[in-house]
């Protein structure tokens, strides 16, 4: 259970010694711009980004957590006139984001350190597949941290892959990463328990280009921060 509801230490009850990111950033550093080549369309992410933009007042300050290469989300937000702060664990991804979206502010940072960095508060957030990279025990804390970084009523565009796995090692574009996921009913419960209203939901079947792996089911939740 997460005891902090104001974001001032959402991770304070999480055992930091249990955080193990070994190999995660290195994998995405190695993948680099192959990521956008392997995922060339990202229809669900683009649609969820458009929903987020529609909810924002002009010139809003938006967090892109797990910004990756900055494409498409940070670019969408910046082109819509919003101030974007992107965060990613991978130095290589942060470098690509800065190149792809020069008007954004991108930081190499662990999710668990975002609330200490004083980057917010934010008027909205995009979190596309970033929490997929965390073990299940940590995901509720990360969601509470996000709750604390957003202004009351702020929109959150959030996605995960639908899968009943926890810190599962898998090959990904020539590297190995560890991922977690939930079936959709449990995912909805966890998001609501963290203080978010779910205003809408979309599901997409998607597979990387040039592979013969079965499509994954990507879940996109349209959320809003409750008090």
Buried (B, 14 or more C-beta within 10 A) or exposed (E): EBEBEEBEBBBEEBEEEEBEBEBBBBBBBBBBBBBBEBBEEBEBBEBBBEBBBEBBEEEBBBBBBBBBBBBBBBBBBBEBEBBBBBBBBBEBBBBBBBEBBEEBBBBBBBBBEBBEEEBBBBBBBBBBBBBBBBBBBBBBBBBBBBBBBBEEEBBBBBBBBBBEBBBEEEEBBEBEBBBBBBEBEEBBEBBBEBBBEBEEBBEBEBEBEEEEEEEBBBBBBBBBBEE
